[in-house]
């Protein structure tokens, strides 16, 4: 995370002609806060580099359907003998506005609140020759005025927008539409899209339910089986209110049981006055089979025309009208909603599913009667976490903790290293390791950070521990998963190594550390679709958008934008072009060394394909015989399985998108047997906690027949 803090100090760079600001950045690996000098537009570049603009421009289905809908809307207005005036809210690149003018619109007002994007839209519109018919307005739509001296000279009679996210309304579409109909467009105007419809389907899924509730943990000791159960406040907690958006098209059909038909929950007609005030919509249905109602899967479609002939759908594969030709997209996916508690349902029983919404989010309740109390908000209260666990653990973390195979590995490792008189210190966030150690049988356990149980909890950072905190006892076993809530990338959890170094004086001479080591691994992959999110578009539906490509490339050149990106790769199909390779090993049995760690070598590409990126992940070696992987689990004929079967890891894998020809895009082909030579790979500054860390992992290309790649880390000195 980087926070622009201009008030902390700023200077003017006369040579460069740009303002510099100091940014405070929390380093998740060292646990320290670093202050760095950045360009004043640093945060803009992060927004652009991590945006979905490229993904949207590559969404052929979306773009074609919008163009068809816009042509039809302009035609209907022209057939009435009217001048076609278009209002485009959230214009981005100006693509939809250019479509409108090309379709015959007389003038278009294009609103874009994000200034760098608005500036780019001006240039793109000019390059395509539409400056005389498109006006870019750099304001929020609610600030736009209409009149002779206003931003718009007259009201629009065609409203074009793309304000949607996976949940449909999460980007504030409803308030924007509400204001536009009241202040910016004519009554009964044409709208593209014309309407949106939200669908839901009730399912039972142990896998998905494991992302929301903590399952009982079974521990077999020599004498008895012990069961760890969640406290009642956690079991009865309605959970976090936020939607979990994922690529449901990667969810195997065997991982869930459909309990209902697809239910049409509600529609929004964008051609009429829209209201953002809270509302609810109830549908009656009968379960298809008996089971336990746990999860509501939801998606939407948009009709670009009043007759519903031009439709863009987010439906998952098992209900899609053309499952073999589903458009891949990452900016719009599908929604997973968790019911407050699982409910038994009986086949043929009459039930009611209610979708509640406010101006930004949706949530669901299941009930057996159309309860009139819902009108008084009895069912309308947005679920809020009451147990704190859903605030501490994200959805993948719940899945990780519920992975019984993974837990069993820790239990077996604990049995090997723990003794009856062991004194343990656990350094991890929200970890169950102290409870597991207690059940295995330990004399004393100390826990740093978050957990409440019959275990001594020390609410201090590791470097602030004193002998008094530990009862003047030396630690004989240091435990960690490791997991920390500040970690986004797999190697961020190496904070455990820094913490281990900070508590060295409190460790016994014969200290046992679990895990005893970690290793960083990599593999070169070809993605089926994920490459699109960083790929230049060039030309989109006949319009030149190279300026947008250059803008993204420029932002990607900024330091933090060059870092590896976290992606849950179980959602994205890929194949390996190389064999997995260990890059570095970190010995937790020793303190962090004074000198940097480095490695060099080469990696041979074993299979032909397009090298889209390098995937990096960590493996933690609990004991000499047992390891836990945060990434690659299985590779069969180059096809890759990421994450544990039936569960996802608490952290996503790190992905470095390769640059070919100095832009990120569909990679050029490589041939079997090609070798990438890897100059010295220098680890993050694994020296002492006081040394600054730069996590900028990126790729540069050298001259060679097949684009030999050099990759390294940049070290702050």
Secondary structure, 3 states (H helix, E strand, C coil): CEEECHHHCEEEECCCCEEEEEEEEECCCCCCEEEEEEECCHHHHHHHHCCCHHHHHCCHHHHHHHHHHHHHHHHHHHHCCCCCEEEEECCCCCHHHHHHHHCCCCEEEEECCCHHHHHHHHHHHHHCCCCCCEEEECCCHHHCCECCCCCECCCEEEEEECCCCCCCCCCCHHHHHHHHHHHCEEEEEEEECCEEEEEEEEEECHHHHCCCCCCCEEEECCCCEEEECCCHHHHCCCCCCCCEEECHHHCCHHHCEECCCCEEEEEEECCCCCCCCCEEEEEEEECCCCEEEEEEEEEEEEECCCCCCCEEECCCCCCCCCHHHCCCCCCCCEEEEEEEEEEEECCCCEEEEEEEECCCCEEEEEECCCCHHHHHCCCCCCCCCCCCHHHHCCHHHHHHHCCHHHHHHHHHHHHHHCCCCCEEEEECCCCCHHHHHHHHCCCEEEEECCCCCCCEEECCCHHHCCCHHHCCCCEEEEECCCCCCCCCCHHHHHHHHHHHHHCHHHEEEEEEEECCEEEEEEEEEEECCHHHHHCCCCEECCEECHHHHHHHHHHHCCCHHHCCEEECHHHCCEEECECCEEEEEEECCCCCCCCCCEEEEEEEECCCEECCEEEEEEEEECCCCCEEECCEEEEECCEEEECCCCCCCCCCEEEEECEECCEECCCCEECCCCEEEEEEEECCCCCCCCCCCCCCEEEEECCCCCCCEEEEECCCC
